[in-house]
Amino acid sequence: MRKGSYTLAKWVSNSGEINDVTQQTEAWKEIGTVLGLTWDRWKDTLIVKLPAVNASSMDTERQVLKTVASLIDPLGLVAPFAVVAKVLLQKLWLKGIDWDDLIPKDVASVWTGWKRECAASFAVEIERSMKLVPDGKEMQIDLHTFCDASETAYGAVVYVKAKKVSGEQFVNIVMAKTRVAPVKRVTLPRLELLAALLGARLTLFVKDQLKLTIRKAYCWTDSEVVLSWIKGNPSGWKPFVRNRVEEILQTTEPSQWRYCPTGQNPADLASRGCSIKKVSVWWHGPSWLMEDEHGWPVRNIKRITTEEKQSVKRLVVQIASQEEERFSLAERYGRFVHLVRVTATCLRFADNCRYIQQHRRFGPVTSTELRKAEKVWFRIAQQEAFTRELVLSGSQERLPASTKLIHLDPFPGF
């Protein structure tokens, strides 16, 4: 660069030798900015600045979003604290209030507490170096990814564990991600599966970015259901589960996935949120990571009696088959027109299976078949929304006063 008459400027390093080589013409700052984070070169620490709180501002949805968006944390170092605000924003959006309306009281109490912590702490400081420089000696490097979910959010966090030949070892956080739970209600096991998928993606990203020789990568979850899905045959699961398990298995092996008790899972903080004062607890993972593999948690397999197996089987039949199999076709198509056309084709196939060759229908789907398919989905929607009303109308009994159809004089139409 110097031979080409390109003068290097605005270079900041914690190495005095590099600073001498760059020959800065102006005094370089002790504290610099890196990807939105503040870097103290003397301490070699990263500083995550918390949002500046304006006490005089009105607590509107616009102000809440502005404040939360000012928290820049690309590595997720304070993800357990930030996820509290993410969940709060989702609640405000679901309430449907205007941008400049004051937030409701039930949300305002949580928001006030979150702002109070921002004002009290101002910033969070963490060591920049993960101490992965082997100093010319061999170093054993492992990755440990923890995943967890709650009813409001899910998340994953990756730690690097390094062990020198001398026996010295350390565990440091690399990166974390959180997501709020979908607006459409999802069962907790499926949320745990989404957390596992997020963990698998995060593990792959970290391995690519570190560009180091990783001996082993372990993935931890406190959901035995998710472990059974990952270690089982994906073809036996429903599309939602199968698709996500298949993606997980594209980047990880079933043997990499292990069970971690909820109380020892650091990702629990990322899924439920915590105070800013407790964030530093999860920067180095659970204490047993410093031990050898024999000191790690072992999954305690519970034996299920015959009665328990039967009750579990009945639960699956009554819930999963009614809700998932019945509407799996509807969930595959985003447009009703496509859904009706596919349904009409399926109905024609069923009819052709019953008829002899001469009476079977071929060619494009007719308008009559499309109307028949529409009625099928109208009937399904009515059965789902007005099950009780359909039963009463069929037995010619009066509808209850609480029904939405009391003033509409309904009658069976399909």
N, C-alpha and C positions, 0 to 999 in steps of 0.2 A: 504494500500500500504506500509506503514511504517513497519507494523508487518511482512510483507513478505520480508523486506529488499530491497524494491524497492524505490529508492530515486527519488523524483519528481524533475525534472529539466526543465529549460527553460519555466517556467510558468510566464505569465505576466497578471497582473490584475490592475484595478484602485482602488482596495480595499487594504488598508494597512494590514488589518487583515489576508487576504488570503495570502499575500506575506510573512507575518511572519510565518504562518503555514507551507508553502512550504519550508522555510529555504533555500533560494537560496544561493549557494556557490559562485556565481559570480554576479557581479553587473548586474542587469537586466536593459534592455534598457528602456528609456522613451518612445521611439517610436518602435512599433512592426509591424509585417506584418500579415494580416489576409486575406486569399483567394485573394492575389494579391493587396489588399488595405492596405494602411498605417494607423495605429491606434496610435493616440497620447493619451497615458493613462492619462496624466495630464488634458488635455482639454476634454477628452473623445469624441474625434472627429475622423471621418474617412476622409482620404485624398486620393483623386483620382489623381494620378500623370499623367500628360499629356505627350505624347511622346516627347522624346528628339530629337530636330531637328538639323541635321548636315548641316550647311550652305554650306559646300564645296561639298556635295554629289550631284550627278546628279539626276534630276527629271525623273527617269524612272519608268515604271510600277512596277518593282521589288522593288524599293526603296519606292514607295508609299505604296505597300502592307506591307512591313516590318514596316514602320512607323505606319500605322493604326493598325496593329496587336499588336503592343506594348502597345496600350491603353487597360488596363485591368479594366473593369467596370462591374462586374457580376450583380450588382443591378440596372444598368441602370441609375445611378445618373446623368450622363452627356450625356444621350442618345440623346437629341436634338442636341448636338454638334457633337457626333460621327456619327449620321446618315448622316450628310453632306459628310463625308468621304466615307461612305458606298455607297451612290448614285454615288459619283465620281468614285469609283472602278468599279461599274457596267458599267458606261459609257466607261471607259477604256477597259473593257472586250469586250463590244459590238463593239468597233472600231477595234478590232482584231490586235492590235500592238504587237510586240515582247516584251519580258520581259525587255530587255535592251535598247529598243528604247526610245528616249525622248518623253514625253507625249505631245499631241497636245496643241496648244496655247489656244484654247477655254476652255480646262480643266486646263491648267497650272495656269490661273489667279485665279480660285477657290482654287486650291491646295496651291498656294502661300499665299493667305489670311488665309487659315486654319493653315498652318505652322506658320505664323506670330502670330496668337493667341496662339498657343501652346508655342512659345518662350516667349511671353509676360506674360502669366499667370502661367506657370510651373505646378501648381497643383490647385485643388479645394477642399475645406474643408467643411464638413457638420457634424452636431451633430450625434453621433452614436445612442444615446438612443431615442426611440420613446415614452418614458414616459408612458409605459403601465403598470407600477407597481402600483397596487391599494392601497398599504400601508394599507392593512387590511380592506379597505372600498370598497363598491360596485362601479364599474366603468362601464359605458355604452360604448361599443365599436362598431363602425360601419365601414364598408369598402365602399369606393367610387372608382369605376373604370371608367376612361374616355378613350374613343376610338376615333380615327380620322384617316383619310387617305387623301393623295394627289395623284397626278399623278405619283409621283416618289417613295413614301414610305408610310408606315402606321405604327401605333404604339398604345400602350396602357400603361396606368400608373395607379397604385393602391395607394390610400391614406388610412390611418387609422385615423378615427376621434374618439377621446376618450373624455368622459365627466364625471367628478367626481361628487359625491353627492353635493359637495360644490358649484357646478356651473362652476368651472374652466374647460375649454376645450381647445383642441389643435388638429391640423391637421398636419400630417407628411407623407412624401412619404415613401412607403414601397419598391416598385420595379417597374421597367418599362422595356418594350421590344419594339424594333423597327424591321421592316423588309423592305427591298427594294421591290418595286412593281415588279411583275413577268415580265420577258422579253416579253412574249406573252401579247399583249395589252389586258387589262381588263377595263371595264367601271368603272367609279368612284363609282357608287353605290355598285358594287361588291367589290371594294377595301375597301369601308366602311364596308361591311359585313365581309371581312377578318379581319379588325381591331376589329370588335365586337367579332369575334371568338377568336382572340388573347386575348382580354380582358376577355372573359369568362374563357379561360384556365388559364390565369394569376390569376384571382380571386380564382379559385379552388386551385391553387398551394399555394397562400398566406394563405388561410384559413387552409390548411393542415399543413403548416409550423409554423404558429403562435401558434397553439394549445391553443387558447383562446376562450372564449365564445363570438361569434360574434352575436350581436343582429340582425342587418340587413346588407345586402350587396346591394348596389345600383350600377347600370351600366348606364353610360351616353354616348350619342352619339349626334352629330349634324346633323345626316342624318335621315330625316323623312321617306325616302324610306326603310331604314334598320329597323326602328321601325315598319313600316307597315308589313314588312316580318316577324319579330319576333312575333308580336301580331296577325298575321293572321294565316291561315291554311297552314302549310308547304306542304301538299299534292297538293296544287294548284300552286306551283312554279316549275320552271325548275330544273333539277337535281343539277346544281351547287349551286343554292340558297337553294333548299330543304335540301340537305345533310348538309350544314353548319348551317342552322337554326335548324335542328334536333339536331346537336351536341351542339349548344348553349343552347337549351331547356333541354338538359340532366343535365346540372349543374346550370341553372338559370331559374327563372320563368319570364313570360312576364311582370308581374307587377313590376319586379325589374328594367326594362329598362325605362329610362326617356330621355327627350329631353333637350339638353344643347346648347345654342346659340354658334355659331362658335367663336365669339370674347371672350367667357368666357370658352372655352374648352382648358385646359392645354395640352391635347394630340395633339393639333394643332402644338405645338412646336416640338413634336416628329415626326410628319409626314412631316414637311417642313424644319426642322432644324433651328438652331439659333446660334448666337454668344455665346462663352463661358461666356461672361459677363452677359448674360441674363438667364443662366441656373438656377441660384439660385431662380429665380422668380417662377418656377414651383415646388419647393420642398414642398410648403405648400398648393398648390391648389388654386382655386379661393376664393376670400374673402367671398363669400356668404356661403361657407361651415361652417363658424363659426356661422352662424345664425341657427335658428330653421327651420323646414321644410317649414313653411309658407313663408319664405324668399327666397326659392329656385326658379329657373326658372320654368315657366309653359309653356307647349307647346301651341303655338298660332295656333289653327286650322283655316286654311283658307277655306272659302266656295268657291266651284268651280261652276261656272255657267254651263248651259247646253252646251254652245259652247265650253267651256274649256274641259268638259268631252269628247265631241266628238273628239276634236283635240288630246287629250291624247290617246283615244282609237285607232285612226288612226295611231298614232306614234307606238304604241305597235304592231299593225298588220303588219306595213310595215317594222319594224326593227327587232323585236324579232322573229317573225315567220319565216322570210326569213333567218336570220343568224343562229339562235339557233336550231330551229326544223329541218332545212334542214340537218345540220351537227351533230346533237346530237348523231346519231349512230356512225359516224366516230370517235368522241371524246372518245367513250367508249372503243375502242380497240386500243392497241398500235401496233399491227402487222397487216399488210395489208392482210395476208393470212387468219387470223381469221375474219377480216371484210368481205372479199369476201365470205367466207363460210356461215357466218350468213346472208348476203344479198341474197345468192342463196337459202337458206332455206326460207327466207321471200317471195321471188319471187315464189317459188314452192307453198307455202301456198296460195298466191294470185291467182295463176292459178288453184289450186285445188278447190278454192271456186267458180270458174266460171264453172268448168267441172262437168259432172255427175260422179257417182261413178266408172263406168267402165273405164273412161279415166283419172282418177287421178293417180299421180305418188307417189310411196312410196319407202322406202329403202334409201341407201346412196346417197348423192348428186353426180351427174354425172359430168364429165369433161365439157360437153356441158353447163350445168347449171352454172358451175364456170366461164366459159368464158363469158357467158351472164351477170353474176354479175360483172365481171371485167369491161365490157363495160359500165355498168351503172355508175360506179365511174369514169371511164375515161371521160364520157360525162359530169358528174357533175363538174369535175375539169376543163374541157375545158370551160364550161359555166361560171365558176367563174373567170377564168383567161383571157379568150378571148371572152367576151360577145359581144363586138362591132364587132369583126372580124367574128364571127359566123353569125351575122345578115347580114353583108355585103356579105359574101360568099353565103348565102341563096338567096339573091336578085341579085346575079351575078354582084355586083358592085366591083370596084377596092379597094384594101386595102389601107389605108393611109400610107404615107411614114414613119410615126413615129412608126408603129407597129413592134414588134419583129419578126413577121412572114414574113416580106416583101421579104426576100431572100430565103424562104423555099418552096414557091409555095404550100401553104396548100390547102386541099380540104376536104369536109365533109366525114368522114370515118365511122361514127357510125349511 
